[in-house]
Amino acid sequence: MKKAFIVALVCVNVALLAALIAVNLDKADAQVVRGANDYIMATGKVEATFDAVYVVDMKTRRLSGWRFDRTAKRLARYQVRPLEVDFKKK
């Protein structure tokens, strides 16, 4: 009886470990959800203390970058660029 209980617990632990590994294998880095707006957002690291959020406005074709300073705990505009400058034909 005691041996069967231990075997059952080991099987449950192996099943839980397999489920944990399977869930963490498919990690999405970016996702685009199409809705009523025309925005695409992506995150990135600018420096060791700064994280950035990049927002592309598809209507105005502009890229806006916002950085979050972890030490000051505030959001500041990092960069704004028109995409035509980067993607114009030469």
N, C-alpha and C positions, 0 to 999 in steps of 0.2 A: 504494500500500500504506500509506504513512504517512498520507495523507489519510483513508483509510477507517478507520484505527485511531483518529484524532482524532475523527471523526464518531461512531464507536461509543462512545468515552469520554464525549462530550458527551451522547449519548442516555442512557447509563447514569446520568449525573449528573442529568439532567432527571427521569428516572424515580424516582431516590432522593429528590429534592426533592419531587416530587409525593406520594410515599408518606409522607414526613415531615409534610407539610402535612395530608394526609388523616387521619393518626393523631392529630394534635393538635387537630383540629376538634371532635371529640366528647369534651368533657371533662366528666365527671360531678362535680358539686359535692357531692352527697350520695347515698348509696345505702342502701336498707333491705333487709336480708337477713332473711327470716323463717326462724326456726329453733326450737329447743327453748326459747329464752328470750324474754322480753317486754321487751327493752330497745331503745331507739333512741338513737343517739349522733350528735352533730353538733359540729363545731368552729367556733370564732370567735375574733376578736381583741378583747380587753378594753381594753388600753391599748397604748402603743408597745412596752413590754417584756413584756407578758403575753399569752399565748395561752390560750384556754379550751376545755374539753371539756364539753359539756352532755350529761347522761345522763337519759333519761326512763324511769322504771320503770313499765311499764304495769300491773303488778299492784297496786302501792301508790299509783299515780297521783301520783308525786312527781318533780319536776325537781331534779336535783343538778348544780351547776356546779363544775368544778374548773379551777383556773388553774395554768399552769406558768410560773414565774419563770425567765426565761432567764439572768439574771445569777447568781442563787443556785442554779440547776439543781435545783429541787425542786417538788413538786406540793402544792398547798394547796387546801382546800375553799373555794370562792368563794361559793356560794349553795345553799340547799335550800328548795324551795317546794312545797307541795301544789297540784296543778293544779286542785282544786275551787275554790280561792280565785279563780283567774283566770277560770275557765269556768263559774261558777255562774250559774243563770238569775236574772234580776232581775224 
